[in-house]
């Protein structure tokens, strides 16, 4: 655990690994990082085609009423509209809910905010963990909304290993309220969690962050400095290689009983 945590800290603070991969939901190899510092990734409304591995959804009608705990929302959500409000500059004045890219602030990020329409907005990341185990996910939740809004804005982390199943909540990553306020937007909540073992060695592991429409006026929460790593799975040598290695050992003749005393 300590080794994983230190490795994630290096990824989050140094960003030493290049952002490579293909866009539009193609699973990304580990290690993976995304800090949203490149404004060219998102240039048009509701268009994720330039962002490796990521898709955002509005989450319409996934929460029946305000104040639902997002941990309990495990339905797919991919049938709801893709969502990203591109090139935004002021979280305090953007009233529309969903997913937004704020590249006009000093530290750009992508953020979530619930609303009556966007009842459970989410950010989904597709990963390829083939040959990896101990999948660790690190990120920061940032309170971006310094307006008069002061909602309880929870954020959950979930995962699944097949695209036709419900998501599974990760309880240790749940943040009951990732915001402060009103008039304050300084809270940063770092999260580091190791996913359950069924996330290991998967060709298409999906993880997602989601919030839900809060009671009162929702606030923007950034999902920033994302890093995902894993340990290599050690593959045992095939039996024939082991047998060949045994056969290659030098032959040592046995002494006959009559020569045992010589």
N, C-alpha and C positions, 0 to 999 in steps of 0.2 A: 504493500500500500504506500509506503513512504517513497519508494522508487517511482511509482506511477505518479504520485502527487508532484514530485520534483520535476519529472519530465513534462508534465502539463504546465507547470509554472514557466519552464523554459520556453515552451511553445507560445504561451500567452504573452510573455513579456518581450521575447526576442523576435518571434516570428521568423525563425530561421529556415522554415521549410517553404519552398515556393508553392504558390497556389496553382497547381496544375490540375487538369482533368477536363471533362466535357460537361456541357451545360444541359439544362432541361431535364432534370431528374435522373441522369445517369449516375449509378452508384460510384462513389469516390473511394479510392484506395486510402489506407492508413499509412502514415499519419496524415491527418487533415486539419487545416486551420482556415479560419475566415474571420477577419477583423473589420470588414466593410470599409476599408480605407480607400478602395478603388472606386471612384464615382462612375466609371465607365461600365460597371457590372449591370447597373439598372439605369436605363435612360428613358423608358416609356412606361406608361400606366399599365399595370397588370401583366407585365412581360418579364418572365424569369429566364428567358432563353439565354441570357448572357451570364448566368450565375451557376457555377458548377455544383450540381447536386441538390440545389435548393428549389423549393416551390412554396409559395404562401397561399393560404386559402382563407376566405372570409368566415367560413363556419356558420353560415346561415341556418337557423332553426335547430342547431344542435343543443342549445340550452332553452328549456321551456319557459324560464322566467329569470329575472335578474337575481344575482347572488348565488348562482349554482357553483358548487365547488368543481373546478375544471378537472380534478383528479377522477371524477365520476363520469366524465365525457370521454368515452373510448370508441365511439363510432368513427368510421373512416374519414369523412369530411371532404374527400377528393371530388365529390360530385357538386360541392358548393363552388361559387365563382373563385377563380384565381384572383389574388388580391395583392397589389403593391401600389401605394401612392408614391410615385417617383419624384425625386428631386425636391423634397420638402425642406423648408428652412426654419420653421418655428413650431415646435411641439405645443407651445402654449396656446396657439391660435388655431390649430388644425382640429376641427370638431368631428370630422368623419372618422368612424371606426374602421377596423380591419388591420391590414399590415401596411407599414409605411417605411420608406427609405428617407432618412434625414441626412443628406449630404451637405446641407448648408449650415451645419453646426460645427463647432471646433473639433469634435471627435465624432465623425460620422458613424451611423449605426442603422440597423433595421429594427423596427419596434412593432409591438402589438398593442391594440386598444379595442376593448369590447364596445358594443353599442346594441341598440334594439335590433338592428339588421345583422350586424356582425356579432352574433351571439357567442361565438367561440372561435375567434381568429387564431390561426396557427401558422407556424413556420416548420416545414418538414424538410429533413435532410436525409438523402439516400446515400448509404455507405456500403462498401464491399469489405467485409472483414475476413475474407477467405484467408486461411492460414494464420489467423490472429486469435488470441485469447485475452482475457482480462481487459475487456474494452472499457476504457476510461473516458469520460466526457467532462470537459471543463468549460465554463463560460461565466459571463458576468451579466447580471440583471441590473439595468440602469434606470433609475427614475428620471425621466426626461421632462416631465410636466411640472413647470413652476407656476402654473396658473392658479386660479381659485379652486380648481377641482380638487377634491379630497376623498377619493373612493378607496375602499379596500380592494386592491387589485392583485389577486393571487396569480401565480404562474406555476404550471405543472410541466414535468418532463415525462414523456412516454416513449415506448418503442414497440416495434413488432418485427417479426421475421418473415412475414408473408403479406403481400399487398391486398389479400382478400379476407383478412382477419381483423378483429378488433385490436386496438392498441392496448398495451399493458402499462399501467402507471408505475413510476419509480418513486415510492414514498419518500425516500431519503433526499430527493431533490426538490420536494415541494416547498414553495415559499408562500405563506398565507397572505402576505401583503408586501409587494416589492416597491411600494411607493411611500412617500411622506407628503406632508402638505398641511394646509394649503400654502401656496406661495413658496414652496421649497422643492428643489429638484437636485439633491446632492447624494441621495442614497445609492450605493453600489453594493450589490450582493453577489459575492463570488460563490460559485458552486463547483464542486468536483465530486463525481460519483462514478463507481464502477458498476456497469450493467450486469444483470444476471447471466449465468453461464450460457443460456440459450442464445445470447447475442454473439457468441463466439463462432468463427468460421462460417459466416453467412454471406452468400453472394449478393443479397439485397436486404440489408438491415435498414429499417426506417426509424429515425428518432424524430420527435416533434416537441416543440414548445407551444403551449397554448394557455390563453387566459379565457375569461368568460365575462359576459356583460355583468357589470357590478351594479349594486344598488347605489343610486346617485350618479354623479358625472364621472365617467371612466377617465383613467390617466394613461398616457403613453409609457410603455416599459420597453427599453432597448434590450435586445438579445445580442450580446457583443462578445468579442474576443473568444470565439468558439474554437476549441481544440479537441480532437479525438485521437487517441492513440491505443495501441494494443501490443502485447508481447507476442513474439513468434511462437507458433506451436511446433514443438520438436517432433519430427517425424522419425519413428523407429525404422531402422534399416530393414529392407525385405529379408525374408528368411533365407532366400538363396544366397544373398550377399554374406549373411552370417555364416552359412555353411561353407561358402568358398573361403572365408577368412579362417575358419577352423581347419579346412583341408590344407591351407597354405602354411600351417605351422610346421616347424622342423620336426622330422620323425625321430623319436628317441627309442631305440630298440630295447626290448625287455631282456633282463638277464635270465638265463635258465636256472632252475634250482640247483643243478650240480655245480654251477659257477658262482653261486651266491656268496660263497665264502672266500673267493679269490680277491 
